[in-house]
Amino acid sequence: MLDYNRSNLQLTTFLLLGIPGLEDAHLWISIPFCLVYLLSLTGNVALLLIIKTDRKLHEPMYLFLCMLSVADLMLTSSTLPKILSLFWFNDREIYFEACLTQMYFIHSVSTMESGFILAMAFDRFVAICHPLRHSTILTPTVIVGLGLLIVFRGAVLLSPHPFLLRWLSYCKTNVISHTYCEFMALIKLVCSETKIRRAYSLIVAFLTGGLDFILIICSYVLILFTVFNLPSKAARLKTLSTCVSHVWVILVFYTPAFFSFLTHRFGHHIAPPVHIFIANIYFLISPMMNPIIYGVKTKRI
């Protein structure tokens, strides 16, 4: 697994440890993982088909929801098959290039998801604060443009990540104490200086997920200001009800994402199984819950 070329250590594969301390329970842990994965696939594919076939749902909010569902499918399909293979067949080995590719997909698609959730917040802001201009602001051209911009941002800003790790020397170990490859798990195995690479990762995280979250909060502050200026309580409740599904999606996406981000960088005293469970919840719960939330809260769906 480790090839030596003269005096330099050349890494060819990594070994995924899974959940440290719970290796004997991997088979049992795989059951909820598999069920959630199947629910995620079924729910998101069903949501895409429903919105595609019902022309009444061809509105900005649901078009952005379709983009989010596609991103959910990409995110789960880039992680869960390998995790289940690890749990079921003890298939720990992953090639170095495959690990970097998985890491890139995880971070770039997560960034795209954050952007789509921000776009949905923008839709709610325009619909509530400027209802008469909603159809003229969010035209099909604007929707497609926003979607492409979000994809481009995620693809480009995260593209340096694999190259930042590709030519480093991994002299500590080739064992990743995780269920999948991600930037911070890999950077901890490097024996050379990584401050610049860590700083770049933090800056990108702030410019994407962090900035998106701030803008979402700002949009909802403006929405609440508009809602509380409505003349009647019934009108306020009716208007707020159009945001309930999106608020749930925000909580389901950002809560485990922030916990995972913070525990990776500052939670040095948190037990490894707890941290890894939190990191996996981020990939499991959000893709499963998004179609359920909109399926329950949206009568037409």
BELPE-V507793 format. One line per field, one symbol per residue. ss: DSSP state (h for helix, s for strand, l for the rest). burial: + if it has 9 or more other ideal C-beta (glycine too) atoms within 8 Angstrom, else -. A space follows every 50 residues. Layout:
# BELPE-V507793
ss = ???
burial = ???
This chain:
# BELPE-V507793
ss = lssssllsssslssssllllllhhhhhhhhhhhhhhhhhhhhhhhhhhhh hhhlhhhllhhhhhhhhhhhhhhhhhhhhhhhhhhhhhhlllssshhhhh hhhhhhhhhhhhhhhhhhhhhhhhhhhhhlhhhhhhhllhhhhhhhhhhh hhhhhhhllhhhhhhhllllllllssllllllhhhhhlllllllhhhhhh hhhhhhhhhhhhhhhhhhhhhhhhhhhlllllhhhhhhhhhllhhhhhhh hhhhhhhhhhhhhhhhlllllhhhhhhhhhhhhhhhhhhhhhhhhhhlll l
burial = ----------+-++++++++-++--+--++--++-++-+++-++++++-+ +--+--+--+++++++++++++++++++++-+++++++---+++++--++ ++++++++++++++++++++++++++++++---+--++---++--++-++ +-+++-+++-++-++--+-+---+-+-++++++++++-++---+--++-+ ++-+++-++++++-++--++-++--++--+----++--++-+++++++++ -+++-++-++++++--+----++++++++++++++++++++++++----- +
